[in-house]
Amino acid sequence: MFITHQYRLILLVSLFLTLFANFSFFNNVVQTYPLTGVNILYVISVGITLFLFIAFLLSLFASKYTTKPMLIFILMVSAFTAYFMDTYHVIIDYSMIQNSLQTNLNESLDLLIFQPILQ
């Protein structure tokens, strides 16, 4: 079976997002389900399911001209959100996104620390 460059890139980005952008998620899963016995299979199946779900969603919106810009945008957003979640130990959900869109610029800038950009 021949996999085009576009879908190979989607699979690589999906793997990257699964392993690195969801570090806090997997850390909480391992704390809840310690890696003993059947729990190992559960954690592996969660990782595989997340990988396949991300790859499926990215493939839905992939076309010849939109794949690379879409992946660049998603990688930038995932890096920002992963940093924010790891630094402040929060979960980003619908209400948090809604609140951030309803704030003014000064309130938003108070939450942003430009430390990752400076490093």
Sequence and secondary structure as in RCSB ss.txt:
>XXXX:A:sequence
MFITHQYRLILLVSLFLTLFANFSFFNNVVQTYPLTGVNILYVISVGITLFLFIAFLLSLFASKYTTKPMLIFIL
MVSAFTAYFMDTYHVIIDYSMIQNSLQTNLNESLDLLIFQPILQ
>XXXX:A:secstr
    HHHHHHHHHHHHIIIIITHHHHHHHHHHS SSTHHHHHHHHHHHHHHHHHHHHHHHT  TTTHHHHHHHHH
HHHHHHHHHHHHHT    HHHHHHHHTS HHHHHHH   HHHH 
